[in-house]
Amino acid sequence: YEGALESLDASLTRAANQVGPVRAYMNALRGAAFTGLGRYEEAEPLLLEGWRVMGPDQRLWAVNKLAVLDALVDFYVAIEDEAEAERYRALAAELR
């Protein structure tokens, strides 16, 4: 996960002018890496913001949205919040 974080940080630095779904997606992937590292306080806001920006955007591919939803499920499973995990599982099921 450390390597993924370094790569994402470098990408975000190069894309400093990016706003909207691209940046939200990259930050959500950072959140997924933080989950893998057990850095839950850093992970949750990035994941939630990623979904807030990407979820309603009809221009985005389902595969990208599913990556964020699956990361949210993994996060909530990791912190043992089954109700929230199920909420995001249901959203993912609608996209599959």
GITAVEN-V848611 format. One record per residue. N is the residue number from 1. RES is the residue in one letter. SS is DSSP state (H for helix, E for strand, L for the rest). OMEGA is omega in whole degrees, -180 to 180 (* if undefined). D_CENTER is the distance of its C-alpha to the mean C-alpha in Angstrom with 2 decimals. Layout:
BEGIN
n = {N | N}
res = {RES | RES}
ss = {SS | SS}
omega = {OMEGA | OMEGA}
d_center = {D_CENTER | D_CENTER}
END
This chain:
BEGIN
n = {1 | 2 | 3 | 4 | 5 | 6 | 7 | 8 | 9 | 10 | 11 | 12 | 13 | 14 | 15 | 16 | 17 | 18 | 19 | 20 | 21 | 22 | 23 | 24 | 25 | 26 | 27 | 28 | 29 | 30 | 31 | 32 | 33 | 34 | 35 | 36 | 37 | 38 | 39 | 40 | 41 | 42 | 43 | 44 | 45 | 46 | 47 | 48 | 49 | 50 | 51 | 52 | 53 | 54 | 55 | 56 | 57 | 58 | 59 | 60 | 61 | 62 | 63 | 64 | 65 | 66 | 67 | 68 | 69 | 70 | 71 | 72 | 73 | 74 | 75 | 76 | 77 | 78 | 79 | 80 | 81 | 82 | 83 | 84 | 85 | 86 | 87 | 88 | 89 | 90 | 91 | 92 | 93 | 94 | 95 | 96}
res = {Y | E | G | A | L | E | S | L | D | A | S | L | T | R | A | A | N | Q | V | G | P | V | R | A | Y | M | N | A | L | R | G | A | A | F | T | G | L | G | R | Y | E | E | A | E | P | L | L | L | E | G | W | R | V | M | G | P | D | Q | R | L | W | A | V | N | K | L | A | V | L | D | A | L | V | D | F | Y | V | A | I | E | D | E | A | E | A | E | R | Y | R | A | L | A | A | E | L | R}
ss = {L | H | H | H | H | H | H | H | H | H | H | H | H | H | L | L | L | L | L | L | H | H | H | H | H | H | H | H | H | H | H | H | H | H | H | H | L | L | L | H | H | H | H | H | H | H | H | H | H | H | H | H | H | H | H | L | L | L | L | L | L | H | H | H | H | H | H | H | H | H | H | H | H | H | H | H | H | H | L | L | L | H | H | H | H | H | H | H | H | H | H | H | H | H | H | L}
omega = {179 | 179 | 178 | -180 | 179 | 179 | 179 | 178 | 178 | 179 | 179 | 177 | 179 | -177 | -175 | -178 | -179 | 173 | 175 | -169 | -179 | 180 | 179 | 179 | 180 | 178 | 177 | 176 | 173 | 177 | 178 | 177 | 177 | 177 | 179 | 179 | -179 | -179 | -169 | -180 | 178 | -175 | -170 | -178 | 179 | 179 | -179 | 178 | 177 | -180 | 180 | -178 | -172 | -173 | -176 | -175 | -177 | -179 | -173 | -179 | 179 | -178 | 178 | 177 | 179 | 177 | 180 | 179 | 178 | 177 | 176 | 177 | 180 | 179 | -176 | 173 | -179 | -180 | 175 | 174 | -173 | -180 | 179 | 177 | -180 | 178 | -178 | 172 | -179 | 177 | 179 | 180 | 178 | -179 | -175 | *}
d_center = {13.99 | 16.09 | 16.83 | 13.31 | 12.78 | 16.12 | 15.44 | 12.30 | 14.41 | 17.25 | 15.52 | 14.44 | 18.06 | 19.47 | 17.50 | 18.43 | 19.84 | 16.85 | 15.57 | 13.73 | 11.25 | 11.57 | 10.87 | 7.97 | 6.39 | 7.76 | 6.75 | 2.94 | 4.91 | 7.17 | 5.61 | 5.75 | 9.10 | 10.13 | 9.88 | 12.06 | 14.31 | 14.76 | 13.79 | 12.42 | 13.61 | 11.62 | 8.30 | 8.50 | 9.16 | 6.43 | 3.84 | 6.96 | 7.90 | 5.37 | 6.64 | 9.95 | 10.49 | 9.56 | 10.85 | 14.44 | 14.77 | 17.18 | 17.33 | 14.04 | 14.29 | 13.33 | 12.18 | 9.29 | 8.49 | 9.13 | 6.81 | 3.80 | 6.75 | 7.91 | 5.41 | 6.31 | 9.72 | 9.98 | 9.33 | 11.91 | 14.16 | 14.25 | 15.41 | 17.62 | 16.66 | 17.56 | 17.93 | 14.34 | 13.30 | 15.88 | 14.79 | 11.44 | 13.55 | 15.96 | 13.73 | 12.68 | 16.42 | 17.36 | 15.57 | 17.00}
END
